[in-house]
Amino acid sequence: QVQFVESGGDLVQPGGSLRLSCAANTNLFNRYDMGWYRQSLGKEREWVADITRGGNTSYADSVKGRFTVSRDNAKNTAYLQINSLKPEDTAVYYCKANWGFVNYWGQGTQVTVSL
């Protein structure tokens, strides 16, 4: 079964940085478009960033300039670099893999921004 597993979440102070990873257990990773989403307590899940299988990226306005999405197809892994963290970035971060009509979600990784 294809799986995508996030990691890298942590408790960090405001202004800090984190790099989240989303690792796939398939060598067909390069065929997937990858997305990052987040969900804060009591709120709906929101889209954060995308990277297509061709490497094109897009970002939600709320994170432009602070978040960078990337991928390493040789390692079957997508990344989300988060800089200048703010308390409002506190959320569970999920990756989503899309290939045609098929979507896979990871289990999420917790990012908490607090003093």
Buried (B, 14 or more C-beta within 10 A) or exposed (E): EEEBBBEBBEEBEEEBEBEBBBBBEBEEBBEBBBBBBBBBEEEEBEBBBBBBBEEEBEBBEEBEEBBBBBBEBEEBBBBBBBBEBBEEBBBBBBBBBBBEEEEBBBEBBEBBBEE
